């Protein structure tokens, strides 16, 4: 029934794509195989051909995050007027543009009327467009929340990942692209500098949902005698808030968050993305999500991704479906290293399995919670990769439906 709804909800988008192609344009509107209710009417993400910045030169060598920040701003200052000229050539007001992407790819997001969409598709610098969509957290199970601090425990997921190691002295960061992080949680080493800690859904990067804080604690809760301890204990965690207090957002804002990370991350940083949803066959096309994460991976950024919680093939879910050298998709197992019934499956795109059932970790308002989902499995990979500055190692397998899934460990 769900797939039928997705198909019929996407029929208009598929027909619109065919119509655009019949006009002889080199550009297309990518079909999004999602429920029609998730598509945002009139809102589009535009990917441009690299040639739009062919003559751009970096202002100088990048030595640290500060020079990276200056270089990113310099590139954005060069990029915006080029977008304005492109839109003027298509007869579209530049003030329609709501988001600019100059690090993950060259592109932008804006509102378009149907006639404007047709004109923009004919512009020679436009590679492709896709309709913006609503994105929600994967279904997660909160078993206990609002737990006050108590004597420190060592969660089984951390044990299964090889045990904790001190990450507090590291200059490398764990970027948590999620609902934010509790900025003053006593068990987390949160980077609160507003240059890096950002919200793209209004307000501050403080977590009013709890999901992002929970992920941060799995990767990097302090070893401080209270609460819990993370894999890379005390490692710096950076909140990049792309989802609101209800755990929902849009593709364009998630891309804002990824573009922000790509502007300031450095070799050795790790990005945790416990987000996603059913996108059908879009991993077979160069959608904005695929392009963004693939480009980040190719630049050397290590990324941990949740496989999804629909007991379905992960190849139908984005970003779980994306395969690249530095993108590591995590399925979920129990403390006893048995398959979690909710976990998406499939090798590829799944690379690893880690504990995602009944995981105790930090939570909003300085508290703790027990939650289940592949969202909880992914930050074990984040902590592992931060602590060893490499891809995970393997310690055994979990077999499900005849397929072996590698258990990730330090």
Secondary structure, 3 states (H helix, E strand, C coil): CHHHHHHHHHHHHHHHHHHHHHCCCCCEEECCCCCHHHEEEEEEEEEECHHHHCCCCCCCCCCCHHHHHHHHHHHHHHHHHHHHHHHHHCCCCHHHEEEEECCCCCEEEEECCHHHHHHHHCCCCEEEEEEEEEEECCCCEEEEEEECCCECECCHHHHHCCCCEECCCCCCEEEEEECCCCCCCCCCEEECCCCCCEECCCCCCCCCCCHHHHHHHHHHCCCCCECECCCEECCEEEEEECCCCCCEEEHHHHHHHHHHHHHHCCCCCEEEECCCEECCCHHHCCCHHHHHHHHHHHCCCEEEEECCCCCCEHHHEECCCCCCCCEEEEEEECCCCCECCCCCECCCCCCEEEECCCEEEECCCCCEEEEECHHHHHHHHHHHHHHHCCCCEEEEEEEECCEEEEEEEC
